[in-house]
Amino acid sequence: MIALLFALLTVTMGLNYFNLRTAANALFFITLALSVYWLKFHATSQLTIQL
């Protein structure tokens, strides 16, 4: 998932480089939403530590 987020942000930077700002902004906000979801998932999941 982290690799996907980095790939999406790399594509966003590429779109910005080619002056496709509307697409870059849309992809950035999608990536931001996925990042928040991923953070919430990890922050609220139970730890499965077996002693």
Order of alpha helices (4+ residues) and beta strands (2+ residues): alpha-alpha
